[in-house]
Amino acid sequence: MTFHLGFLTHVHGEGGVPAGQLYRDLVELFVAAEELGYQSGWVAQHHFQAEHGRLPSPLVLLAAAAERTRRIHLGTAVTVLPLEDPVRLAEDAVVLDALSGGRLELGLGSGTPAPDDFAVFGRDAGNRHGDYDRNLRTLAEALTGYQLSERLWESGLRPQVLTDAAVSGRGLLLGVGPADRVQAGLAAAYLAAGPDTPRIAAVRGVFPGPSRAAAAAQLEADVARYRSLHVRAGWAPHEDIGLTELLRLMNVQHGTHEDIVESLRADPVFAGPGTHLIVAVQAESSTLGQALDRLETIATKIAPELGWRP
């Protein structure tokens, strides 16, 4: 199989890491990934977070990465569109795309329904889907005539969003929800709408280690932080769910590189309609060195066995 290989960071970094150092380290991650042959690097947007994601302004960081790189595409996964002024976002995105030589990939989503966060922006979290739809129309119109309009992506669970994305030529980012019970159906609905050139990205945590047990043990404390989130979303059945099952439901591939190759070959999205594999290699407590080691293992051992070439 052939596919596009990228990486994603949620800009983790526990409170003791100064923001300036955290952001500079992330630029180094983009530089290293480009040298390893990765085709894209993606950052997530989070507002008002001391952990779980500390980057509120992704285009600013990607501009810094653009100056240190030449080939790797620079993506957002995702920009929380209901909290953006869509015209202002279009202007900033077009400037970054021009500076980077046409390398911006703009991923969009409606965000987690956090009432306090939305209130700071004068928005109602309960209206986020309507705000998303309205802002997307304005953004798409503002980008008419720019090549960036061909590098828009959406992440959503609503059937109409999937259909509109396919018809309009936007890609589909699949990062949340179990691959078998949730994501495979979303991919099928997207493809059923008949996109001319389908783009389906499977976002997967990939954590190589000496064994499945050792890799899982290293992730246990960080993964526990997300257990309640998955229970509330209905993706995990209860708070007492075991670590191995929770990792599966979170689409986290872990173990030896042979284990991970086997797991990805069985992934219903990546091994099926997927065109892109975007690997997350950082948990909350991960160091820059650990992230770099994981990127290298994926690029030199895992992805080539799956058919990828830098």
N, C-alpha and C positions, 0 to 999 in steps of 0.2 A: 504494500500500500504506500501511497505517497501522501504527504500532509505537510502543512505549515507548522513550524515549531515556535512557540513563544513562551514567555514566562509572565507571571503576575505577582505583584506584591500588594498587600493591603497596608503597607507602610507600618508594619508592626514595630514596636519598640517600647519597652516598659518605661514608666515615667522617669526613671533615672537617666535615660539617654537624652542629652540635649537635642532639641529639634534640629539645630544646624548640623550637628554631627550625623544625625539620622538621615537627613536629606542628602548630605554629601556622600554618605555610604551608598545610598540608593543610586546615585549617579554612577558610582564605581561598579555597581551591579549591572547597569546598562552597558558600560564599557566592556566588562568581562564577557557578558552574554554575546555581544557583537563579535568579539574575538573568537568565541566558540561556535559561531555560525547561526545563533538564534536569529529568527527573522522578525520577531517583534518582542517588545516588552510593554507591560501594561501596569497601570497603577489604579488603585481604587480611591474614591473620594469618601471621606468621612468628616463630619462636622462635630466640633466640640468634644473630641475624644482624647483622653489622656492615655488610652491604650485601645486595643482592638482596631487600630487604624488612625494614624495621626496626620493625615494629609487632607486639608480642606480645599487646596487650590492645585489640582493636578496639572493644569496646563503650565503653571509657573515652573514646577519641577521638570516637566518634560522639555521645556525650553532650555533648561540647564543641561539636560541629557542630550539634547539635539546638538549643542555646541561641542560635545565631547565625542560624538559618534558620527558616522557617515552613511551607514546602510540600514541599520535596524529600525523597524517601524516603531512608532511611539503611540501607545494606546491608553485610553481611559476605560476602566471596567469596574464600575461605571461612573459617569457623571450623573448626579441626581438632578434630573432635568426640571422637576417641579419647583426647585429652589433657585433656578437660574433665570436671569433675564435672557430670553432666547436670542435676541438681536445682539446683545453684548457678547454672549457666548459664541455666536457665529463670527463676530469680528475678531475675538481673541483666537479662535480656532484657525481662521484663515491666515492670520499673521503667523502663528506657529507653524502652520503647514508650509507657508512660503519660506520661513527661516530654515526649516528642516529639509527642504527640497521635496516636498510632497510625501512626507512619511507619517503624518498623523492618522491614527485610527480612532474615531470618536465613538465610544460606546456609551449608551444612554439607558437609564433605568428610572423607575418611579421612587426608589428608596424605601427604607424601612419606615413603617408608620410610627414615628417617634413624635408625639404631640409637642413636647417641649422644644425640640429642635426646629420643627416647622414653625412654631409660634415666634421664634426669634426672627425669622424671615417674614413674619406677617402672613404666614400661610396656615391653612388648616390641613392637618395630615389626612383627615377623612376625605378631602377633595383632591388628593394627590394624583389619582388616575385622570380625572378631568383636566387638572392643570398640566399633567404630562402630555395628554393628547393635544391640548391647545398650544403648548409651547413647542411641541414637535412640528406642528404645521407651520408655525412661524419660523422655526429654525430651518426647516427644509426649504421654505420659500427664500429665506435669506441666503442660503447656500446654492441656489439655482445658478448654474453657469460655472461653478467651481468644481474642480475634480474631487475635492474633499467629499462632495455629496455621494460619491461612489464608495466611500470608506466609512460609512455610518453603520453602527451596529445597535441592536436592541436586546435588552434582557427583560423578559416579562413572562407572566403566567397566563395572561388573558388571551383567549382565542383570537379576538379581533386584532390585537397587537401583532400576533404571529402572522396572520393573514396579510395585514397591511405592510409589515416588514418585507415579506416575500414578494408581494406585488410591486413594491417600491424599490426593490433591489438592495435592501439593507440586510446585513448579516444578523445571525442569531447567536447570542452569547448564552451558554448553558453552564451555570456555575452552582446553582442551588437546587435542592431537592434530589432525592435518590435517582440515580440514572435509569434504573429499570421501571420504577413506578411513576416517575414524574417526567424526567427529561426525554425519554424515548418518545412519549406521546407528544410532547411539545415539538420535537424535531419532525415527527410525522405530520403534524398539523401544518407546520411551516412548509414542508415539501409538497403537501397536498395543494397548496395555493399556487404552485407552479412557478417558483422563481427562475429567471433565465439563467443565473449563475449562482447556485446555492452556496452560501457561506455559513457553516455551522461550526462553532468553536466549542469544544469540550474543555471546560476549565477543571483541572484535576490537581488536588494536592499530591505531590510526589516526593516521598521521603525515603531514600535508599538507606539501608543499614545492614549490619552483619546478619540479621535474621528478621522475620516478621515480628517475633516477640520483642526483640531488642528495639526495633524501630517504633513499635507501638508503645513500649514503656517510656521511650524518650518523649513521645507526644502526649502522654496521658494527662499531665497537669494542664497543658494548653488546651487540649480538646475538651476537658471538663468545663471550661468556661462557656462553651457553646451548647452544652447539653440542654439547658432550659429553652434556648432559642429554638432548637429543633423540635422539642416537645410541643411548644406553643404553636409552631407552624404545622404540626400534625405529621411531620416526617419521621419522628422518633416516637415510639408508643408510650414511654413513661420515663421518669427520672432515674429509674434503676437499671436502665439499659446498659449492657456490658460494653467495654471499650472496643472490642473487635467489631461488634455490630454497629456501634456508633460511627466508627471510622468508615465502615462500608457505606452507611447511609449518607455520610458526608463526602463520599467519592474520594477518599484519601487512599492513594496507592502507597504501600509501604512494604519493606522487606529487602531482600537481596535484589540485585538488578534483574536476575532471572525471575523472581517472584513478580516484580512489577511488570515486566514484559508479558508474562502470562496473564496477569490481571487486566492489562490494557487490551490485550487481544480478545478478551471476553467482554469488554465494555460495550454495552449496547448502543451507545452514541458514538464514541470515538471509533470503534471498529466497524460501525455501520455507516451512517450518513455523514459522520464528522469529516470536516476538511481541515480543521485546525486543532492542534493540541496545545493548550496553554497551561503550563505547569506552575503551581504555587509551591515554592520551596522554603517558605518562612512561616513558622508558627510564632506565637507571641514572644517567646523567649529565645528565638533563634538568633545567633550571632551572624555577622556579615561573613565570617569565615565558613560557617556551616552552610549558609546559602550559596556561597561560591562553590564549595565542594559538591553540593547537590546539583547545581547547574552543570558542572563538569561531568559528573557521573551520567546525568541524563543525556548530555550531548555526545558523549564518547562511548557509552555502553548500552543505554536503554533505547534511545531514539533510533540509532542505526539498525538495531535488531528488528525494529518495527518497519524499516524501509526508508527512513529519513536520511538525507544526505545534506551536510551543511552547504 
